[in-house]
Amino acid sequence: MLVGHDPDFSALVAMLCGASRVPMKKGALCRIDVQPPLQPGGGVLRWLIPPGLLREGED
């Protein structure tokens, strides 16, 4: 599990997935599966949940 802040976090997600850009809003959550050794393009983005969807269950 990694926690970070933009713009570095979005850049890391993009690098791991082999993408030029992965837009992530503040409070978003994503899952990237990687195998060692870590390398550019070596990850697979499994899901990306926007912050609004995470807040839907709040009372």
C-alpha positions as CSV (number, residue, x, y, z in Angstrom):
1,M,0.0,0.0,0.0
2,L,1.3,3.4,-0.9
3,V,-0.1,6.8,0.1
4,G,1.0,10.0,-1.6
5,H,0.2,13.4,-3.0
6,D,0.1,14.8,-6.5
7,P,1.6,15.5,-8.8
8,D,4.2,12.8,-7.8
9,F,1.6,10.2,-7.0
10,S,-0.2,10.4,-10.3
11,A,3.2,10.3,-12.1
12,L,4.1,7.1,-10.1
13,V,0.8,5.5,-11.0
14,A,1.2,6.4,-14.7
15,M,4.8,5.1,-14.7
16,L,3.9,1.8,-13.1
17,C,1.1,1.3,-15.6
18,G,3.0,2.4,-18.7
19,A,0.7,5.3,-19.3
20,S,1.5,8.8,-20.2
21,R,-1.0,10.1,-17.7
22,V,-3.4,8.8,-15.1
23,P,-5.6,11.6,-13.7
24,M,-6.3,11.1,-10.0
25,K,-8.5,13.5,-8.0
26,K,-7.7,14.3,-4.4
27,G,-8.9,11.4,-2.2
28,A,-9.1,8.8,-5.1
29,L,-8.1,5.2,-4.5
30,C,-6.5,2.8,-6.9
31,R,-5.1,-0.7,-7.1
32,I,-2.1,-1.6,-9.2
33,D,-0.8,-5.1,-9.3
34,V,3.0,-5.4,-9.7
35,Q,5.6,-8.1,-9.7
36,P,9.2,-7.6,-8.7
37,P,11.3,-6.0,-9.8
38,L,9.4,-2.7,-10.1
39,Q,9.8,-1.3,-13.5
40,P,8.1,1.2,-15.8
41,G,5.0,-0.4,-17.4
42,G,5.3,-3.5,-15.1
43,G,2.0,-2.8,-13.3
44,V,-1.6,-3.4,-14.1
45,L,-4.2,-0.9,-13.0
46,R,-7.1,-3.0,-11.6
47,W,-9.3,-0.3,-10.4
48,L,-9.5,3.5,-9.8
49,I,-12.3,4.8,-7.5
50,P,-13.1,8.5,-7.6
51,P,-13.5,10.2,-4.2
52,G,-17.2,11.0,-4.8
53,L,-18.0,7.2,-5.0
54,L,-16.1,6.6,-1.7
55,R,-18.2,9.3,0.0
56,E,-21.6,7.9,-1.1
57,G,-22.0,5.7,2.0
58,E,-21.5,8.5,4.5
59,D,-24.4,9.4,6.7
